[in-house]
Amino acid sequence: MALTLLLPVLDEASLKPLLTVSPEYSTYRVGDSVTFTCLTPKGHQAMQFQFLRDEAEVDSPKTQSQLPHTYNLPSLNVHDSGSYRCKYWPPGQKIPSKLSNPITLNVYDRPPPPSLSLDPPCLKYLLGEQATLSCVDPKVGKVTGYSFYKERSEEMSTEAPGPSGGDKLVFLELHMADAGPYTCKYWTAQDGQDILSVGSQPVSVSVLDPPSQPTLSLDPPSGVIKEGLPLLITCTAPRDTGERRFHFYKDGVEFIPGNTPSQINTTGPGPGSMNASVLSIPRAGPDSTGKFTCGYEEKVCRKWVQSPRSQAVNINVTVSAADKVFLLRFLVVGGSFFIINGLIFLISHCCL
């Protein structure tokens, strides 16, 4: 009896192709570029190739003339994540090969933005003051570094995270060049790669010169005024920066409106601004004569900063000739009346 030896016949279409990806990482960043390559088994040929993601076709079958047999993703996005495979058609066959083993592509969007804050938290800082920018990540993974940026592009510094997390950019003495908007970013480590986060919301640093000397003006401008007439003394600050407190001084001592029939009114070019203050004396008297100066305090970064005092102006309150005659007549008449009444009093007590 003859024995029949059955040898297995390999169908070329049953052989899997080999799928590779370059560069090969376990995770990718948004914006990265990758290229898949589909290779037939050694010694086998193919007329067409096709690539799939999650079992769905991502391109049309390509003929062998379109070498190499690749599928390129020039700028990855999150929706490119998935399981990729490929297949091929042997020459003369309409049935494709089996699918290659999968390659999983994990594309991570950039990590969420950190928070950036100023300490002390002020809208404006004086020249020479100290301020600190703090960048704190939202705890989404292991952070390997931080960067601070000025004007959205210029990188200020790159630092490793501090012992308590986050990082700080310290200005020991603020300069005018330090003014501007700042942002920060951080890196997270994912499978051996550092992924840069989205930038924080910008924080603006505004640097001001110390308060400048105010100017003092009078109405009347000469500073010479008749007794009993109104007197206006105006103190004007050189810039409009917000909240201020004005002070007037007479002969070096602060002038308190409550001590005389006078008042101080603060005015400005718009709501919330106070760049001038007026000391109003409705009736100038001899006590209004003297040397006047003014100054102001400016609120910067939660504290009041004193300005230099203005140049001094002299005020001289005069009495008119008519007023002098009236005063002399008043004194003479009043004195005579006093003397006559005094003599009558003495005579009546001595003679009776």
C-alpha positions in Angstrom: 0.0 0.0 0.0 1.4 3.3 -1.1 1.7 6.1 1.4 0.8 9.6 0.5 2.8 12.4 2.1 0.9 15.6 2.5 3.0 18.7 2.7 1.5 21.9 3.8 1.1 24.5 1.1 1.6 28.0 2.4 -0.8 30.6 1.0 1.3 33.7 0.5 -1.7 35.8 1.6 -1.7 34.1 5.0 1.7 35.6 5.8 1.7 38.8 7.9 3.6 41.9 6.9 5.8 43.7 9.3 4.8 47.1 10.5 7.4 49.6 11.8 7.1 53.2 13.0 9.8 55.9 13.1 10.6 57.4 15.5 9.6 54.7 17.9 8.2 55.9 21.3 5.5 54.7 23.6 4.1 58.2 23.8 4.1 61.1 21.4 3.4 64.8 21.7 0.9 66.8 19.7 2.8 68.2 16.7 5.3 65.3 16.5 5.8 63.6 13.1 5.8 59.8 12.6 6.1 57.5 9.6 4.8 53.9 9.4 6.4 51.5 7.0 4.8 48.2 5.9 7.3 45.4 4.9 6.3 42.1 3.2 7.8 38.9 4.6 11.2 38.1 3.4 11.2 36.7 -0.2 7.7 37.8 -0.9 6.4 40.5 -3.1 3.3 42.8 -3.0 1.4 44.7 -5.6 -0.5 46.9 -3.1 -0.4 48.0 0.5 -2.9 49.6 2.9 -2.8 51.1 6.4 -5.5 50.9 9.0 -6.2 52.6 12.4 -8.5 50.8 14.8 -9.4 48.4 12.0 -10.6 51.3 9.8 -8.8 52.2 6.6 -6.8 55.5 6.8 -5.7 55.5 3.2 -6.5 53.9 -0.2 -4.5 50.8 -1.4 -1.2 51.9 -2.9 0.5 50.1 -5.8 4.0 48.7 -5.6 5.4 51.6 -7.7 4.7 54.0 -4.8 7.8 53.1 -2.8 8.5 53.0 0.0 5.3 51.6 1.4 4.8 54.2 4.1 2.1 56.2 5.8 3.2 59.6 7.2 1.6 61.7 9.9 3.5 65.0 9.7 1.8 66.7 12.7 0.2 64.4 15.3 -3.0 65.3 17.0 -4.9 63.6 19.8 -7.3 62.0 17.4 -4.3 60.2 15.7 -4.0 58.0 18.8 -5.0 54.4 18.1 -3.9 50.9 17.0 -2.2 50.8 13.6 -1.9 47.8 11.2 -1.1 47.2 7.6 -1.8 44.6 4.9 -0.7 43.9 1.4 -1.9 42.2 -1.8 0.4 39.5 -3.3 0.8 39.7 -7.1 -2.2 38.3 -9.0 -4.4 38.0 -5.9 -7.5 39.9 -4.9 -7.4 38.6 -1.4 -5.2 40.7 0.9 -2.7 39.3 3.4 -3.4 39.0 7.1 -3.1 42.2 9.1 0.3 43.0 10.6 0.8 43.0 14.4 -0.5 46.3 15.8 1.5 49.3 16.8 -0.3 51.5 19.3 0.2 55.3 19.0 -0.5 57.3 22.1 -0.6 61.0 21.4 -0.8 63.3 24.4 -2.1 66.8 24.2 0.1 69.3 25.9 -0.4 69.3 29.7 -2.7 71.9 31.1 -1.3 75.4 31.9 0.3 76.2 35.3 -0.8 79.1 37.4 1.4 82.2 37.6 1.2 84.7 40.5 3.0 87.7 41.9 4.2 88.1 45.5 3.3 90.6 46.8 0.2 90.6 44.5 0.2 94.2 43.3 -0.8 96.0 40.1 2.2 98.3 40.3 5.6 98.3 41.9 8.1 101.0 42.8 11.5 101.0 41.1 13.9 99.1 43.3 11.3 97.0 45.1 11.4 93.2 45.3 8.9 90.9 43.7 8.6 87.2 43.1 6.8 85.3 40.2 5.7 81.8 41.3 4.8 79.1 38.7 2.8 76.2 40.1 1.8 73.2 38.0 -1.6 71.5 38.3 -0.1 68.2 39.6 -0.7 66.2 36.5 2.5 64.2 36.6 6.2 64.3 37.3 7.5 67.7 36.5 11.1 67.9 35.4 11.5 71.7 34.8 10.0 75.1 34.5 10.5 78.1 32.2 9.6 81.7 32.5 8.9 83.9 29.5 8.7 87.7 29.0 6.7 89.3 26.2 5.4 85.8 25.3 8.5 84.7 23.5 11.7 85.6 25.3 12.8 82.8 27.7 13.9 84.2 31.0 15.1 81.1 32.8 14.8 77.3 33.0 14.9 75.7 36.4 14.3 72.4 38.1 11.3 72.1 40.4 11.8 73.3 44.0 11.5 71.0 47.0 7.9 72.0 47.6 6.9 72.0 43.9 6.7 74.9 41.5 9.4 77.4 40.8 10.1 81.1 41.4 11.6 84.0 39.5 12.8 86.5 42.0 13.4 90.2 41.2 15.6 91.5 44.0 15.4 95.0 42.7 12.9 95.9 40.0 14.1 97.9 37.1 12.1 99.6 34.3 13.4 96.9 31.9 11.6 94.3 34.1 8.2 95.7 33.3 6.0 93.7 31.0 3.8 90.6 30.7 5.2 87.2 31.9 4.1 83.6 31.4 5.5 80.3 32.5 5.4 76.6 31.3 6.6 73.3 32.7 7.7 69.9 31.5 6.3 66.6 32.5 8.1 63.3 32.0 6.1 60.7 30.1 7.9 57.5 29.1 11.3 59.1 28.8 10.1 62.2 27.1 9.6 65.7 28.4 6.3 67.2 27.2 6.0 71.0 27.4 2.8 72.3 28.9 0.5 75.0 27.6 1.6 78.5 28.8 0.1 80.1 31.9 -2.2 83.2 31.7 0.0 86.3 31.5 0.8 88.3 34.6 1.8 91.9 34.1 4.6 93.6 36.1 4.3 97.4 36.1 7.2 99.4 37.5 6.9 103.0 38.6 9.4 105.7 39.5 9.1 107.0 43.0 6.6 109.9 43.5 7.9 113.1 42.0 7.8 116.6 43.5 4.4 118.3 43.1 3.8 121.9 42.1 2.1 124.5 44.2 0.1 127.3 42.7 -1.9 130.2 44.1 -5.0 132.2 43.3 -4.2 135.1 43.3 -0.9 134.1 41.6 1.1 136.9 43.3 0.5 135.5 46.8 -0.4 138.9 48.0 -4.1 139.1 49.1 -6.2 141.5 51.0 -7.6 140.4 54.3 -11.1 138.9 54.0 -10.8 137.8 50.4 -10.8 134.1 49.3 -7.5 132.3 48.9 -6.9 129.1 46.8 -3.8 127.0 47.1 -3.5 124.2 44.6 -1.1 121.2 44.9 -0.7 119.2 41.6 1.0 115.8 41.3 2.9 115.2 38.0 1.2 112.0 37.0 -2.2 110.3 37.4 -1.6 106.9 39.0 -4.7 106.5 41.2 -5.1 106.8 45.0 -3.3 109.7 46.7 -3.4 111.7 50.0 -2.4 115.4 49.8 -0.9 117.4 52.6 -0.3 121.2 53.0 2.3 122.8 55.2 2.6 126.3 56.6 6.0 127.4 57.9 7.0 123.7 57.9 4.1 122.5 60.0 1.2 120.6 58.5 -1.8 122.8 57.9 -4.9 121.3 59.4 -8.1 122.7 57.8 -10.1 122.1 60.9 -8.1 124.7 62.8 -9.2 127.5 60.5 -12.3 128.2 58.4 -10.8 126.4 55.4 -11.3 123.2 53.4 -9.4 120.9 51.2 -10.9 119.5 48.0 -9.2 116.8 45.9 -9.8 116.7 42.1 -8.7 114.6 39.2 -9.1 114.2 35.4 -11.4 111.2 35.7 -13.1 108.8 38.1 -10.8 107.2 40.6 -8.0 109.6 39.8 -6.7 112.3 42.2 -3.9 114.3 40.8 -4.6 117.7 42.4 -5.9 119.0 45.7 -7.1 122.6 46.5 -6.8 124.2 49.9 -9.6 126.8 50.0 -9.5 129.6 52.6 -12.8 131.6 52.1 -11.6 134.7 54.1 -7.8 135.2 54.4 -6.6 136.7 57.6 -3.3 137.6 59.2 -2.9 134.0 60.3 -2.9 133.0 56.6 0.4 134.8 56.1 3.4 132.5 55.8 5.4 130.1 53.7 3.4 127.3 52.2 4.5 123.9 50.7 2.7 120.7 49.8 3.3 117.0 49.3 1.3 113.9 48.7 1.3 110.2 49.5 0.8 107.7 46.7 -0.5 104.2 47.3 1.7 101.7 45.5 1.6 98.0 46.2 -0.5 98.3 49.4 1.6 100.9 51.1 1.7 104.7 51.1 4.8 106.3 49.6 5.7 110.0 50.5 6.6 112.4 47.7 9.2 115.2 48.1 7.7 118.6 49.1 6.9 121.2 46.6 8.8 124.5 46.2 7.7 127.0 48.8 5.5 130.0 48.0 5.0 133.0 50.2 1.5 134.3 51.1 1.1 137.8 52.4 -2.3 139.0 53.7 -2.5 142.8 53.7 -4.9 145.3 55.3 -6.1 148.2 53.1 -5.7 151.9 54.1 -9.4 152.3 54.6 -9.4 149.2 56.9 -6.5 150.7 58.8 -8.4 154.1 59.3 -11.4 152.2 60.4 -9.4 150.1 62.8 -7.7 153.2 64.2 -11.0 155.0 64.6 -12.4 151.9 66.3 -9.5 151.8 68.7 -9.7 155.6 69.4 -13.4 155.5 70.0 -13.3 152.3 71.9 -10.4 153.5 74.0 -12.0 156.8 74.8 -15.2 155.1 75.8 -13.2 152.8 78.1 -11.2 155.7 79.7 -14.4 157.9 80.3 -16.2 155.0 81.8 -13.2 154.2 84.0 -13.0 157.7 85.3 -16.6 157.8 86.1 -16.3 154.6 88.0 -13.3 155.9 90.0 -14.9 159.2 90.9 -18.1 157.6 92.0 -16.3 155.3 94.3 -13.9 157.9 95.7 -16.4 160.7 96.3 -19.3 158.7 97.7 
